[in-house]
Amino acid sequence: FPLSFFRCIAFRLTSRHSLTYSSIPGPDKQMFVAGKPVSVCRSALSGHLHPIVTLLSYNGYINITLVVDSQAIPDSHMLPTFFLRGLVKLAEELNVEVPAEMS
């Protein structure tokens, strides 16, 4: 297929969404590269028309990455705060303990 076909498909998919969310399970134990321990894994995508939230688990932790165009979305610096508030509310509704520094 020509590149223009894939560009058209990508545009049609991304232009009809207000948010892309991805949850990627990673290794549940520490990994090593060239004999050195990997301390953290992160994922980031760019070039989309809307915000992208990626959750990547690694070694018992979850890293959350938010990519957003601050020129296109006013007050985008507030999105992590709103996201955290939503997670705290969900945890409370499901009776999951929330660390004091999060609530």
C-alpha positions in Angstrom: 0.0 0.0 0.0 1.2 3.5 -0.7 2.3 5.8 2.2 -0.7 8.1 1.4 -3.1 5.3 2.3 -1.6 4.8 5.8 -1.5 8.6 6.3 -5.2 8.8 5.5 -6.0 5.9 7.9 -4.0 7.5 10.7 -5.6 10.9 10.2 -9.1 9.4 10.1 -8.5 7.4 13.3 -6.9 10.3 15.3 -9.1 13.1 14.1 -12.2 11.3 15.5 -10.9 11.0 19.1 -10.4 13.4 21.9 -8.0 11.2 23.8 -5.9 8.1 23.2 -5.3 5.8 26.2 -2.9 2.9 26.2 -2.1 0.4 29.0 1.1 -1.5 28.3 2.0 -4.4 30.7 5.8 -4.6 31.1 8.0 -7.0 33.0 7.0 -7.5 36.6 10.6 -7.9 37.7 13.8 -5.8 37.2 15.5 -6.3 33.8 19.1 -5.8 32.8 20.7 -4.4 29.7 24.4 -5.0 29.1 24.6 -6.1 32.8 23.2 -2.8 34.1 19.8 -2.7 35.9 17.0 -0.8 34.1 15.6 1.6 36.7 12.5 2.8 34.9 10.6 2.4 31.6 8.6 5.1 30.0 6.6 5.4 26.7 5.8 8.6 24.8 4.2 9.4 21.5 3.9 12.7 19.8 2.4 14.2 16.7 -1.2 13.6 17.4 -4.1 16.0 17.3 -5.3 15.1 20.8 -3.9 14.2 24.3 -2.3 10.8 24.7 -2.1 9.0 28.1 0.1 5.9 28.3 0.4 3.6 31.3 3.4 1.3 31.4 4.1 -1.1 34.2 7.6 -2.2 35.1 9.0 -3.9 38.1 6.0 -3.4 40.3 5.5 0.3 39.4 3.3 2.1 36.9 4.6 5.1 34.9 2.0 7.4 33.5 2.9 9.6 30.5 0.7 12.4 29.3 1.5 14.0 25.9 -0.5 17.1 25.0 -0.1 20.2 22.8 -0.1 23.1 25.2 -0.8 25.5 22.4 -3.9 23.6 21.3 -5.3 22.9 24.9 -5.5 25.9 27.2 -4.4 25.2 30.8 -3.0 21.8 29.7 -0.7 21.9 32.7 -3.7 21.1 34.9 -4.4 17.8 33.2 -2.1 15.7 35.5 -3.9 17.2 38.5 -7.3 16.3 37.1 -6.1 12.8 36.1 -4.8 12.2 39.6 -8.0 13.4 41.2 -9.9 10.9 39.0 -7.7 8.0 40.0 -8.1 8.9 43.7 -11.9 9.0 43.3 -11.9 5.7 41.5 -9.7 4.1 44.2 -12.0 5.4 46.9 -15.1 4.1 45.2 -13.4 0.7 44.9 -12.2 0.8 48.5 -8.5 0.8 47.5 -6.1 2.4 49.9 -4.9 5.8 48.7 -1.6 7.1 50.1 -2.0 10.3 52.1 0.2 12.3 49.8 -2.2 11.5 46.9 -5.5 12.6 48.5 
